[in-house]
Amino acid sequence: MAAPADSVHRKAVDSLSAQYTRVRAQSLSLTETLAPEDTVVQSMPDVSPTKWHLAHVTWFFERFVLESFVPGYERLEDAYDYLFNSYYYTAGQMHARPKRGLLSRPTLAQVFDYRAHVDEHMQQLLDRRGDDTELAAVVTLGLNHEQQHQELLLTDIKHVLSRNPLQPAFDPDLPGAPSQSVDAYAFANSTSGIRRVGAEGDGFCFDNETPRHDAILRDHRIGTRLVTNREFREFVKDGGYADSTLWLSDGWTTVNQEGWGRPLYWSDDLGHEFTLGGLRGIDEHAPVTHVSFYEADAFARWAGARLPTEFEWETAAAERPVDGNLLQSGFLHPVSGGGAAQFFGDAWEWTSSPYAPYPGFVPLAGSLGEYNGKFMCNQMTARGGSCVTSDDHVRASYRNFFYPHQRWQFFGIRLAKDGHD
Ligand SMILES: [Fe+2]
């Protein structure tokens, strides 16, 4: 992956057509190490098969671009409109999410044909009308959508492969991230008072990052890096998973129902973890990942701290250059050593903030209004982007959102404390 500075420059000079070609090719490149059989499996309802991701992002362009902007456009296969719609009820009925793993047909080869069919018509359209503002807005959303699914594809295939007793690697040659020791966990005084938060400027953002507005921040300190595997192992060995006083009620219920005693991909001996490169020894200095909001919250309480709010996080991140470990995100591992302040490109950071609309929030018009807004209930906001997030998406205002029990994403922990030193 390219460095952020290159990314910004690239976006500025790329035509929409070139951006389309680049993003679509990136999706295919993620399948190069996989067998067709790998791409069909759905290991749990939160996970979608690789093949489904490849088809769904294609459906998005067909349904929301080609069918709107190309008179007389003919679908390759009508049934795909049902199979590959995710959650857009205003666009029609859809195949049930937990049953995506039953789709042995269409085959992977047929999905590649579907992609080629849509690509051909998209390129013709972009050649004809690439400077159409309305078209460009939907295509740009479609490209950002596909990049979100590239991240999901990697996150999901990691879970799929982890459930195979053979423990196959996504890429056995994936280089390990360089290990680098870290200093004791520290906090820095952070900006307080009335702060502007939310997306600004002319660059792309999702509707849930708007409108920009004022937030009140009390005096607080924010952790200067992510919590490491070694620090989280201390929590495990100290009986953190067995101490009800550390947990929210729903978290304690979940811990007991699920039998949790360590992060999702750690081995019984707490010495190894499953990675996209296969089973590997745990890097003690790398950020702990694949913990739920409940685990992050319990760890923070054990450590005598708390999680930051999303606006505390955003204010601190916005004051730092996007120069963290994202530069090394090609490793597909969180990177040890702390980087600048590790705000971007290692792990999604749980915040204490529920995912809610900003004051004055207006979803996109039409079916695309279903993209973000309707999920603003019972989920928590995560910030920063992970080692498998597209570098195009790294910005301080970017919001992701997940249910508090979910662990399969690259979720990590940053701590905060009240008051200034
Ligand atoms: Fe989607």
Residues whose N, C-alpha, C, O or C-beta is under 5 A from the ligand:
A	BS01	LIG	S86
